[in-house]
Amino acid sequence: MSDLSITPANVLAGASADIEYGTAGEAITAGQIVYRDETTRKYMKADSNSPTAAARQARGIALNGAANGQPLVILKKGDITIGAAVVAGTAYFLSDTPGGICPLADVGNGEYICQLGLAKSTSVLTIDVQFPNVAVAT
């Protein structure tokens, strides 16, 4: 498998969503996974094999697109219609593609595990980020 192919216009927060507001530190598309850079206090695309520890720990999912310096809305926890086909009951993880989402089978050697959540249907993910700060070793 590969990263989810997300249609940004179809990314929608559910009623249970825990929302956070901030500023983008680079171009971000709705549906991409982000982290918060504590130095700039801006949101950047998270990446499971980044050399920067903070970038490997997802903060949430962007609910809108934004360029550097523009307002960004982040879903930190709860249900999200992800704008992609997912498999109900499957766990989804941060990808080694900046901002990407993938199934566990695509998390490779040397990447850090960051579980984003579980699919509760074929279009909805329940986000509850888990980051043990452990790299995959095969």
Helices and strands as residue ranges (DSSP letters): G 8-10, E 12-13, E 18-23, E 33-37, E 42-45, G 53-56, E 60-62, E 71-81, E 91-94, E 101-103, G 104-106, E 115-119, E 124-130
